[in-house]
Amino acid sequence: MSIFELKNRHILLLSSNKLNGTVQQDMLQKLGNLTSLDLSYNSLAVNSSSSGSFPPQISTLKLASCNLNVIPNLKNQSNLYQLDLSDNKISGEIPNWIWAVGNGKLINLNFSYNLLVGLQEPYSVSDLSALDLHSNLLQGKIPKLPPNAVYVDYSNNSFTSIPADIGNFLSITVFFSLSDNSLTGVIPESICNATFLQVLDLSDNNLSGRIPPCLIESSYKLGVLNLRRNSLHGIISGTFPENCTLQTVDLSDNQLEGMVPKSLANCAKLEILNIGNNQFSDTFPCWLNNVFSLHILVLRSNKFHGEIDCPELKGSWPMLQIFDLASNRFSGRLPQKYLTTWVAMMADSAQSELKHLQFEILALSSLYYQDEVTVTSKGLQMELVKILTVFTSIDLSCNNFQGPIPAEIGLLKSLHILNLSYNAFTGPLPSPVENMRQLESLDLSVNNLTGVIPAQLASLNFLSFLNVSYNHFVGKIPTGTQLQSFLSTSFEGNKGLCGPPLTTDCTNSSMLPPPPPASPNSEIDWLFIMMAIGFAVGFGAVVAPLMFSKKVNKWYDDCISKYKVKFVSCQAMPN
């Protein structure tokens, strides 16, 4: 408590420690010369009352996470320009006197993460530069915006409508978020009047209608356009300009259709393109091959079709870390050239710099827009609210890819998730898979893979999910604590597999893989030929009649039905 006897102290910053106890407001009044106070993010409780006051000269007051239940009395503060009362338990309405605090000097106000339900009428929003009201219980129409606000965050509330002229109040706004509300109606075209807007986030609402063409054409200034999880429909009209500055485009989980504009290739700084869970009907976007900055490409759950092999493309996207084409109509082979150029998936993650994908708002301001993405891992959907640059994933499930899995897959030694399930891949699982030491989830189920399961698979120490069911693997499951720790369902549907965790005994010679074929120069084994002819005659006389019996036909129908159920389950995977 002796710290409050330092009466000449001007600055007291104690934030982000493990201090506990209660700070009485009258203790703070002793620090008459205090201009800056920060007690945020400790285990402190600031006991404030509506009748008390703070030192008169205070200009910066930060009491985030200080167990406040009411807004302190700040009416007489004439110098206050920065106020942070976020992450408390303040309820009720925001009092209208708050806008006059500091005699017009207040420029930064943060009430986020509280229990506020509205703004007291009448109110006249002061000349704030930053207003953060996100994560409260605010409802109704979007309130009047500060005329000169650069940063406005109203996300995670219960607002229901956007004023048609809202863009006219965003003349110098750089960051504007209304995500995670209950907004209905269309996106107002006036939003294009926000000539300095770098981040626009309208995600997780009930907005309908089309994307205003002017929003696409004004992307020469936007860095982030996030409209995901709405009910937007129609085609994307408008042209992305040649000087497009978009870094993040997220239009996922809507009802958009048609073709993806090829002018999107003008966005040379594009790092994230997520258009999953829509109705796009197009071929693979080969025209993105010159966007070398691409980190994330998500096309899942659309109607994309054709091969993904671009003839004019020798390989691209050295920064690619998440590649999701699941639940489309792609076909053909998986091109080897891609796997040899995705450098970010080859890097040693232990030596890679640990960073997040984010968009910097105003250089040197320490403000960032945090990118998010949803991936499927270990059979479950997982939302990454912070995307580490070392996280890597490939999901090609629920398509019609054919041919062998390229041996070059083993080059992706830092890959964490690989899902090739529900396709038509053939041939053996390439042994270079042993190089994929960071692999945590491997799903190869429902394909036409053959041969033995490589013993090297048992050496992948980080592998915590494996599914090779419903293929044509044969032989003994490699022994090792890693593979034997999985459920038997991970291996079911392979009639030639045996050994733990399956109950099938490997002592039966029929369960072992067949010997290699004889060389062309081998002598003809007439005994084998005579045995084969005898078997054919016996099959025709005994087994063939069963093909027409009701019991056999029912068994056949059951098998087909089982496969259909699995196929439907793929198409009906949660979006």
C-alpha positions as CSV (number, residue, x, y, z in Angstrom):
1,M,0.0,0.0,0.0
2,S,3.0,2.3,0.4
3,I,3.1,2.7,-3.4
4,F,0.1,5.0,-3.0
5,E,2.1,7.4,-0.8
6,L,4.2,8.4,-3.8
7,K,2.3,11.6,-4.2
8,N,4.6,13.0,-6.9
9,R,4.2,10.0,-9.2
10,H,2.9,10.9,-12.7
11,I,2.9,7.4,-14.2
12,L,1.9,4.1,-12.6
13,L,1.8,1.1,-15.0
14,L,1.2,-2.3,-13.3
15,S,-0.7,-4.2,-15.9
16,S,-0.3,-7.9,-16.8
17,N,1.1,-9.2,-13.6
18,K,-0.2,-11.4,-10.8
19,L,-1.1,-8.7,-8.3
20,N,-4.1,-9.5,-6.2
21,G,-6.3,-7.8,-3.6
22,T,-8.6,-4.7,-3.6
23,V,-7.7,-1.2,-4.6
24,Q,-9.9,1.4,-3.0
25,Q,-10.6,4.5,-5.1
26,D,-9.6,6.8,-2.2
27,M,-6.1,5.4,-2.4
28,L,-5.8,6.6,-5.9
29,Q,-6.9,10.1,-4.9
30,K,-3.7,10.4,-3.0
31,L,-1.8,10.4,-6.2
32,G,-2.8,13.9,-7.1
33,N,-0.2,14.3,-9.9
34,L,-1.0,11.0,-11.7
35,T,-1.6,11.3,-15.4
36,S,-1.4,7.7,-16.5
37,L,-2.7,4.7,-14.6
38,D,-2.9,1.1,-15.8
39,L,-3.9,-1.7,-13.5
40,S,-5.3,-4.0,-16.2
41,Y,-5.0,-7.8,-16.3
42,N,-4.0,-8.7,-12.8
43,S,-6.2,-10.3,-10.1
44,L,-7.1,-7.0,-8.7
45,A,-10.5,-5.7,-7.8
46,V,-10.9,-1.9,-8.1
47,N,-13.5,-0.7,-5.7
48,S,-15.1,2.3,-7.4
49,S,-18.2,4.2,-6.6
50,S,-20.3,6.8,-8.5
51,S,-19.5,9.4,-5.8
52,G,-15.7,8.9,-5.9
53,S,-13.3,10.5,-8.3
54,F,-9.9,10.0,-9.8
55,P,-6.9,12.3,-9.8
56,P,-7.9,15.4,-11.8
57,Q,-4.9,15.4,-14.2
58,I,-5.3,11.8,-15.4
59,S,-5.2,11.5,-19.2
60,T,-4.9,7.7,-19.6
61,L,-7.0,5.3,-17.4
62,K,-6.9,1.6,-18.1
63,L,-8.8,-0.7,-15.7
64,A,-9.4,-3.7,-17.9
65,S,-10.2,-6.9,-16.0
66,C,-10.5,-5.2,-12.7
67,N,-13.8,-6.7,-11.6
68,L,-15.7,-3.4,-12.0
69,N,-19.5,-3.6,-11.8
70,V,-20.2,0.0,-12.6
71,I,-18.6,2.8,-14.7
72,P,-16.6,4.9,-12.4
73,N,-17.5,8.6,-11.9
74,L,-15.5,10.4,-14.6
75,K,-17.7,13.4,-15.2
76,N,-15.1,15.9,-13.8
77,Q,-12.1,14.5,-15.7
78,S,-11.1,17.3,-18.1
79,N,-7.9,15.8,-19.5
80,L,-9.0,12.2,-20.1
81,Y,-8.3,11.1,-23.7
82,Q,-7.9,7.3,-23.3
83,L,-10.3,5.1,-21.3
84,D,-10.2,1.3,-21.2
85,L,-12.8,-0.5,-19.0
86,S,-13.0,-3.7,-21.0
87,D,-13.3,-7.2,-19.7
88,N,-15.3,-6.3,-16.6
89,K,-18.9,-6.9,-15.4
90,I,-20.4,-3.6,-16.2
91,S,-24.1,-3.9,-17.0
92,G,-27.0,-1.6,-18.0
93,E,-26.7,1.3,-20.5
94,I,-23.7,3.4,-21.5
95,P,-24.5,6.7,-19.8
96,N,-24.8,9.7,-22.2
97,W,-22.4,11.8,-20.1
98,I,-19.5,9.5,-21.2
99,W,-19.3,11.3,-24.6
100,A,-18.5,14.6,-22.9
101,V,-15.7,13.3,-20.7
102,G,-12.4,15.1,-21.2
103,N,-14.1,18.2,-22.6
104,G,-13.9,16.7,-26.1
105,K,-10.4,15.3,-25.6
106,L,-11.5,11.7,-25.3
107,I,-10.4,9.9,-28.4
108,N,-10.1,6.2,-27.4
109,L,-12.9,4.4,-25.6
110,N,-13.0,0.7,-25.0
111,F,-16.1,-1.0,-23.3
112,S,-15.6,-4.4,-24.9
113,Y,-16.3,-7.7,-23.0
114,N,-18.9,-6.3,-20.6
115,L,-22.7,-6.8,-20.1
116,L,-23.9,-3.5,-21.6
117,V,-27.4,-3.6,-23.3
118,G,-27.7,-0.2,-24.9
119,L,-26.8,3.5,-25.1
120,Q,-28.7,6.0,-22.9
121,E,-30.7,8.5,-24.9
122,P,-30.2,11.2,-25.9
123,Y,-26.6,10.8,-26.9
124,S,-24.3,12.7,-29.1
125,V,-21.2,10.6,-29.9
126,S,-18.0,12.6,-29.3
127,D,-15.1,13.0,-31.7
128,L,-13.6,9.6,-31.0
129,S,-10.8,8.1,-33.0
130,A,-11.4,4.5,-31.7
131,L,-14.6,3.1,-30.3
132,D,-14.7,-0.6,-29.2
133,L,-18.0,-2.0,-28.0
134,H,-17.6,-5.6,-29.1
135,S,-18.7,-8.6,-27.0
136,N,-21.6,-7.0,-25.1
137,L,-25.4,-7.4,-25.2
138,L,-26.2,-4.3,-27.4
139,Q,-29.2,-4.7,-29.6
140,G,-31.4,-2.9,-32.1
141,K,-30.3,-0.6,-34.8
142,I,-26.6,0.2,-35.2
143,P,-26.0,3.4,-33.2
144,K,-24.7,6.6,-34.6
145,L,-21.0,6.4,-35.4
146,P,-18.4,8.9,-34.3
147,P,-17.8,11.3,-37.2
148,N,-14.0,10.9,-37.3
149,A,-13.6,7.4,-36.0
150,V,-10.7,5.4,-37.5
151,Y,-11.4,2.2,-35.6
152,V,-15.0,1.0,-34.9
153,D,-15.7,-2.5,-33.5
154,Y,-19.4,-3.4,-32.8
155,S,-18.9,-7.2,-33.3
156,N,-20.4,-9.9,-31.1
157,N,-23.5,-8.1,-30.0
158,S,-27.2,-8.4,-31.0
159,F,-27.6,-5.6,-33.4
160,T,-30.3,-6.3,-36.0
161,S,-30.1,-3.7,-38.8
162,I,-27.6,-1.5,-40.6
163,P,-28.6,2.1,-41.6
164,A,-28.7,2.5,-45.4
165,D,-26.4,5.6,-45.2
166,I,-23.9,4.0,-42.8
167,G,-21.0,4.4,-45.3
168,N,-21.5,8.2,-45.1
169,F,-20.3,8.1,-41.5
170,L,-17.2,6.1,-42.3
171,S,-15.4,8.9,-44.2
172,I,-12.0,8.2,-42.6
173,T,-12.6,4.8,-40.9
174,V,-9.9,2.2,-41.5
175,F,-11.3,-0.7,-39.4
176,F,-15.1,-1.5,-39.2
177,S,-16.5,-4.7,-37.8
178,L,-20.1,-5.8,-37.4
179,S,-19.4,-9.5,-37.3
180,D,-21.4,-11.9,-35.2
181,N,-24.6,-9.9,-34.7
182,S,-28.1,-10.6,-36.0
183,L,-28.1,-8.2,-38.9
184,T,-30.6,-8.7,-41.7
185,G,-31.3,-7.1,-45.0
186,V,-28.7,-6.2,-47.7
187,I,-25.3,-4.8,-47.6
188,P,-25.8,-1.0,-48.1
189,E,-24.0,0.3,-51.2
190,S,-23.1,3.4,-49.2
191,I,-20.4,1.2,-47.6
192,C,-18.4,2.0,-50.7
193,N,-18.2,5.6,-49.6
194,A,-15.8,4.6,-46.9
195,T,-12.8,5.6,-49.0
196,F,-10.1,4.8,-46.4
197,L,-11.5,1.4,-45.3
198,Q,-8.9,-1.3,-45.0
199,V,-10.8,-3.9,-43.0
200,L,-14.5,-4.7,-43.5
201,D,-15.9,-7.6,-41.4
202,L,-19.6,-8.4,-41.8
203,S,-19.3,-12.1,-41.1
204,D,-21.7,-14.3,-39.0
205,N,-24.9,-12.4,-39.7
206,N,-28.1,-13.0,-41.7
207,L,-27.4,-10.6,-44.5
208,S,-28.9,-11.5,-47.8
209,G,-28.9,-10.1,-51.4
210,R,-25.9,-9.7,-53.6
211,I,-22.4,-8.4,-52.9
212,P,-22.4,-4.8,-54.1
213,P,-20.2,-4.6,-57.3
214,C,-18.7,-1.3,-56.0
215,L,-17.3,-3.3,-53.0
216,I,-15.3,-5.5,-55.4
217,E,-14.3,-2.5,-57.6
218,S,-13.1,-0.5,-54.5
219,S,-10.7,-3.3,-53.4
220,Y,-7.7,-1.1,-54.4
221,K,-7.8,0.1,-50.8
222,L,-9.3,-2.9,-48.9
223,G,-6.9,-5.4,-47.2
224,V,-9.6,-7.6,-45.6
225,L,-13.1,-8.4,-46.9
226,N,-14.9,-10.9,-44.7
227,L,-18.5,-11.7,-45.5
228,R,-18.6,-15.4,-44.4
229,R,-21.6,-17.1,-42.8
230,N,-24.4,-15.0,-44.2
231,S,-27.1,-15.7,-46.8
232,L,-25.6,-13.8,-49.7
233,H,-26.5,-15.1,-53.1
234,G,-26.0,-14.6,-56.9
235,I,-22.8,-14.2,-58.8
236,I,-19.9,-12.0,-58.0
237,S,-20.1,-9.1,-60.3
238,G,-17.6,-6.3,-60.7
239,T,-13.9,-6.5,-61.5
240,F,-11.1,-6.6,-59.0
241,P,-8.9,-3.7,-60.0
242,E,-5.3,-4.1,-61.2
243,N,-4.0,-2.4,-58.1
244,C,-6.1,-4.6,-55.8
245,T,-4.6,-4.7,-52.2
246,L,-6.7,-7.5,-50.7
247,Q,-4.8,-9.8,-48.4
248,T,-7.8,-11.7,-47.1
249,V,-11.0,-12.7,-49.0
250,D,-13.5,-14.8,-47.0
251,L,-16.8,-15.3,-48.7
252,S,-17.4,-18.8,-47.3
253,D,-20.7,-20.2,-46.1
254,N,-23.0,-18.3,-48.3
255,Q,-25.1,-19.2,-51.4
256,L,-22.9,-17.6,-54.1
257,E,-22.8,-19.2,-57.5
258,G,-21.4,-19.0,-61.0
259,M,-17.8,-18.6,-61.7
260,V,-15.0,-17.0,-59.6
261,P,-13.9,-13.7,-61.2
262,K,-10.5,-14.3,-62.9
263,S,-9.7,-10.6,-62.1
264,L,-9.1,-11.9,-58.5
265,A,-5.6,-12.7,-59.8
266,N,-5.0,-8.9,-59.8
267,C,-4.8,-9.2,-56.0
268,A,-1.0,-9.9,-55.9
269,K,-0.9,-9.7,-52.1
270,L,-3.6,-12.2,-51.5
271,E,-2.8,-14.6,-48.7
272,I,-6.2,-16.1,-47.8
273,L,-8.9,-17.1,-50.3
274,N,-11.8,-18.9,-48.7
275,I,-14.9,-19.4,-50.8
276,G,-15.9,-22.7,-49.3
277,N,-19.5,-23.9,-48.8
278,N,-21.2,-22.0,-51.6
279,Q,-22.6,-23.0,-55.0
280,F,-19.7,-22.0,-57.3
281,S,-19.5,-24.1,-60.5
282,D,-16.1,-23.6,-62.1
283,T,-12.9,-25.3,-62.9
284,F,-9.8,-25.2,-60.8
285,P,-8.5,-21.6,-60.6
286,C,-5.3,-22.0,-62.5
287,W,-5.3,-18.3,-63.1
288,L,-4.1,-17.8,-59.5
289,N,-0.8,-19.3,-60.3
290,N,1.0,-15.9,-60.2
291,V,-0.3,-15.1,-56.7
292,F,2.9,-16.4,-55.0
293,S,1.8,-14.9,-51.6
294,L,-1.1,-17.4,-51.2
295,H,-1.1,-19.2,-47.8
296,I,-4.6,-20.6,-47.7
297,L,-6.9,-21.8,-50.5
298,V,-10.3,-23.2,-49.5
299,L,-12.7,-24.3,-52.2
300,R,-14.5,-27.0,-50.3
301,S,-18.2,-27.9,-50.7
302,N,-18.9,-26.3,-54.0
303,K,-19.4,-27.6,-57.5
304,F,-15.9,-27.2,-58.8
305,H,-15.0,-29.9,-61.4
306,G,-12.4,-31.2,-63.8
307,E,-8.7,-31.8,-63.2
308,I,-6.5,-29.6,-61.0
309,D,-3.5,-30.1,-63.3
310,C,-2.8,-26.7,-65.0
311,P,-0.9,-27.4,-68.2
312,E,0.8,-24.0,-68.3
313,L,1.7,-24.2,-64.6
314,K,5.1,-25.6,-63.6
315,G,4.3,-25.2,-59.9
316,S,3.4,-22.3,-57.7
317,W,2.3,-21.2,-54.2
318,P,5.6,-21.7,-52.3
319,M,3.9,-20.2,-49.2
320,L,0.8,-22.5,-49.3
321,Q,0.0,-24.1,-46.0
322,I,-3.7,-25.0,-46.1
323,F,-5.1,-26.5,-49.3
324,D,-8.8,-27.6,-49.1
325,L,-10.7,-28.9,-52.1
326,A,-13.0,-31.3,-50.2
327,S,-16.5,-32.2,-51.4
328,N,-16.3,-31.1,-55.0
329,R,-16.3,-32.9,-58.3
330,F,-12.6,-32.8,-59.1
331,S,-11.1,-35.7,-61.0
332,G,-7.9,-36.9,-62.6
333,R,-4.5,-37.4,-60.9
334,L,-2.9,-35.5,-58.1
335,P,-0.1,-33.6,-60.0
336,Q,3.4,-34.3,-58.8
337,K,4.6,-30.8,-59.7
338,Y,2.5,-29.2,-57.0
339,L,4.0,-31.4,-54.3
340,T,7.5,-30.4,-55.3
341,T,6.9,-26.6,-55.1
342,W,4.8,-26.2,-51.9
343,V,7.9,-25.2,-50.0
344,A,6.1,-24.1,-46.8
345,M,4.9,-27.7,-46.3
346,M,8.5,-29.0,-46.6
347,A,10.1,-26.7,-44.1
348,D,11.3,-27.9,-40.8
349,S,8.6,-26.5,-38.5
350,A,10.9,-26.7,-35.5
351,Q,13.2,-24.1,-37.1
352,S,10.4,-22.0,-38.7
353,E,9.6,-18.6,-37.3
354,L,6.4,-18.8,-35.2
355,K,4.0,-16.2,-36.6
356,H,0.3,-15.7,-37.1
357,L,-1.5,-14.8,-40.3
358,Q,-2.8,-11.3,-39.6
359,F,-3.4,-8.0,-41.3
360,E,-1.7,-4.9,-39.9
361,I,-4.0,-2.0,-39.5
362,L,-2.2,1.3,-39.9
363,A,1.6,0.8,-40.0
364,L,3.3,1.1,-36.5
365,S,-0.1,1.2,-34.7
366,S,0.3,-2.3,-33.1
367,L,-3.3,-3.0,-34.3
368,Y,-3.9,-6.2,-36.2
369,Y,-6.9,-8.0,-37.8
370,Q,-6.6,-11.7,-36.8
371,D,-7.5,-14.1,-39.6
372,E,-9.5,-17.3,-38.9
373,V,-10.2,-20.5,-40.9
374,T,-12.1,-23.7,-40.3
375,V,-10.3,-27.0,-41.1
376,T,-11.3,-30.7,-40.7
377,S,-8.9,-32.7,-38.6
378,K,-9.3,-36.2,-37.1
379,G,-12.8,-36.4,-38.5
380,L,-13.9,-33.2,-36.7
381,Q,-14.2,-29.6,-37.7
382,M,-11.9,-27.2,-35.9
383,E,-11.8,-23.5,-36.1
384,L,-8.4,-21.8,-36.0
385,V,-9.0,-18.4,-34.5
386,K,-5.2,-17.8,-34.9
387,I,-3.6,-19.4,-37.9
388,L,0.0,-20.2,-37.2
389,T,2.2,-20.1,-40.2
390,V,3.6,-23.5,-39.3
391,F,0.2,-25.2,-39.4
392,T,-0.2,-27.2,-42.6
393,S,-3.2,-29.2,-44.0
394,I,-4.3,-30.9,-47.3
395,D,-7.9,-32.0,-47.7
396,L,-8.9,-33.5,-51.0
397,S,-11.6,-35.8,-49.6
398,C,-15.0,-36.5,-51.3
399,N,-13.9,-36.0,-54.9
400,N,-13.0,-38.4,-57.7
401,F,-9.2,-38.2,-57.8
402,Q,-7.7,-41.3,-59.4
403,G,-4.4,-43.0,-60.0
404,P,-1.6,-43.6,-57.5
405,I,-0.7,-41.3,-54.6
406,P,2.5,-39.7,-55.8
407,A,5.7,-40.7,-53.9
408,E,6.5,-36.9,-53.8
409,I,3.9,-36.7,-51.0
410,G,6.8,-37.7,-48.7
411,L,8.5,-34.4,-49.5
412,L,5.9,-32.6,-47.3
413,K,7.7,-33.4,-44.1
414,S,6.0,-30.6,-42.1
415,L,2.5,-31.6,-43.1
416,H,0.1,-32.0,-40.1
417,I,-3.1,-33.1,-41.7
418,L,-3.7,-35.2,-44.9
419,N,-7.2,-36.3,-45.9
420,L,-7.5,-38.2,-49.2
421,S,-10.7,-40.1,-48.2
422,Y,-13.6,-40.9,-50.5
423,N,-11.8,-40.8,-53.8
424,A,-10.6,-43.4,-56.3
425,F,-6.9,-43.5,-55.5
426,T,-5.2,-46.8,-56.6
427,G,-2.0,-48.6,-56.0
428,P,0.1,-48.9,-52.9
429,L,0.7,-46.3,-50.2
430,P,4.1,-44.9,-51.1
431,S,6.9,-45.7,-48.5
432,P,8.3,-42.1,-48.5
433,V,5.3,-41.4,-46.1
434,E,7.9,-42.2,-43.4
435,N,9.4,-38.7,-44.0
436,M,6.2,-37.0,-42.9
437,R,7.3,-36.8,-39.3
438,Q,4.9,-34.1,-38.3
439,L,1.8,-35.9,-39.5
440,E,-1.0,-35.9,-36.9
441,S,-4.0,-37.0,-38.9
442,L,-4.0,-39.3,-42.0
443,D,-7.3,-40.4,-43.6
444,L,-7.1,-42.6,-46.7
445,S,-10.5,-44.3,-46.2
446,V,-12.8,-45.4,-49.0
447,N,-10.4,-45.6,-51.9
448,N,-9.0,-48.5,-54.0
449,L,-5.5,-48.6,-52.4
450,T,-3.7,-51.9,-52.5
451,G,-0.7,-53.7,-51.2
452,V,0.6,-53.9,-47.7
453,I,0.6,-51.1,-45.1
454,P,4.2,-49.8,-45.1
455,A,6.1,-50.6,-41.9
456,Q,7.3,-47.0,-42.0
457,L,3.8,-45.8,-41.0
458,A,4.4,-47.2,-37.5
459,S,7.3,-44.8,-37.1
460,L,5.2,-41.6,-37.3
461,N,5.3,-40.7,-33.6
462,F,2.9,-37.7,-33.8
463,L,0.1,-39.7,-35.6
464,S,-3.0,-39.5,-33.4
465,F,-5.6,-40.3,-36.0
466,L,-5.5,-42.9,-38.8
467,N,-8.2,-44.3,-41.1
468,V,-7.3,-46.7,-43.9
469,S,-10.7,-48.5,-43.9
470,Y,-12.5,-49.7,-47.0
471,N,-9.5,-50.2,-49.3
472,H,-7.8,-53.3,-50.5
473,F,-4.9,-53.5,-48.2
474,V,-3.5,-57.0,-47.4
475,G,-1.1,-58.6,-45.0
476,K,-0.3,-58.0,-41.4
477,I,-0.7,-54.6,-39.9
478,P,2.8,-53.4,-39.0
479,T,3.6,-54.0,-35.3
480,G,4.3,-51.0,-33.2
481,T,2.6,-49.1,-30.3
482,Q,1.5,-46.4,-32.7
483,L,-0.7,-48.4,-35.1
484,Q,-1.9,-50.9,-32.4
485,S,-3.3,-47.9,-30.4
486,F,-6.0,-47.2,-33.0
487,L,-9.4,-48.7,-33.0
488,S,-10.2,-51.6,-35.3
489,T,-12.6,-49.4,-37.2
490,S,-9.5,-47.6,-38.6
491,F,-8.7,-50.8,-40.6
492,E,-12.1,-52.4,-41.3
493,G,-13.2,-53.1,-44.8
494,N,-9.9,-54.5,-45.9
495,K,-10.5,-58.2,-46.3
496,G,-6.9,-59.0,-46.6
497,L,-5.7,-57.3,-43.5
498,C,-4.9,-59.2,-40.3
499,G,-3.3,-58.7,-36.9
500,P,-4.0,-56.3,-34.0
501,P,-6.1,-54.2,-33.6
502,L,-8.2,-56.5,-35.9
503,T,-9.2,-59.8,-34.5
504,T,-8.4,-61.6,-37.8
505,D,-5.5,-64.1,-37.2
506,C,-2.5,-63.8,-39.5
507,T,-1.7,-67.5,-39.2
508,N,-4.1,-68.1,-42.1
509,S,-2.0,-68.2,-45.2
510,S,-4.8,-66.6,-47.2
511,M,-4.4,-63.4,-45.2
512,L,-0.8,-63.0,-46.3
513,P,0.0,-60.9,-49.4
514,P,0.4,-62.9,-52.6
515,P,4.0,-63.7,-53.8
516,P,5.5,-61.7,-56.6
517,P,4.5,-62.8,-60.1
518,A,6.8,-65.2,-61.9
519,S,9.2,-63.7,-64.5
520,P,8.3,-64.1,-68.2
521,N,11.2,-66.6,-68.6
522,S,9.8,-69.1,-66.0
523,E,8.7,-72.5,-67.2
524,I,5.0,-73.2,-67.6
525,D,3.5,-74.9,-64.6
526,W,1.1,-77.4,-66.2
527,L,-0.1,-78.7,-62.8
528,F,-1.2,-75.2,-61.9
529,I,-3.1,-74.8,-65.2
530,M,-4.9,-78.1,-64.7
531,M,-5.9,-77.1,-61.1
532,A,-7.2,-73.8,-62.4
533,I,-9.3,-75.5,-65.1
534,G,-10.7,-77.8,-62.4
535,F,-11.6,-74.9,-60.2
536,A,-13.4,-73.1,-63.0
537,V,-15.5,-76.2,-63.8
538,G,-16.4,-76.6,-60.2
539,F,-17.2,-72.9,-59.8
540,G,-19.6,-73.1,-62.8
541,A,-21.3,-76.2,-61.5
542,V,-21.7,-75.3,-57.8
543,V,-21.3,-71.6,-57.2
544,A,-23.0,-70.1,-60.3
545,P,-26.6,-71.3,-59.3
546,L,-26.2,-69.4,-56.1
547,M,-25.9,-66.2,-58.0
548,F,-29.6,-66.4,-58.7
549,S,-30.8,-67.3,-55.2
550,K,-32.7,-64.8,-53.2
551,K,-30.3,-65.1,-50.2
552,V,-27.3,-64.2,-52.3
553,N,-29.1,-61.4,-54.0
554,K,-30.1,-60.0,-50.6
555,W,-26.5,-60.2,-49.4
556,Y,-25.3,-58.4,-52.6
557,D,-28.0,-55.6,-52.1
558,D,-26.9,-55.2,-48.5
559,C,-23.3,-54.7,-49.6
560,I,-24.3,-52.1,-52.2
561,S,-26.5,-50.3,-49.7
562,K,-23.6,-50.2,-47.2
563,Y,-21.4,-48.5,-49.8
564,K,-24.2,-46.0,-50.7
565,V,-24.6,-45.1,-47.1
566,K,-20.9,-44.3,-46.9
567,F,-20.9,-42.3,-50.1
568,V,-23.9,-40.3,-49.0
569,S,-22.2,-39.7,-45.6
570,C,-19.4,-38.1,-47.5
571,Q,-21.7,-35.8,-49.5
572,A,-23.6,-35.0,-46.4
573,M,-20.6,-34.1,-44.3
574,P,-21.3,-31.0,-42.2
575,N,-20.4,-27.8,-44.0
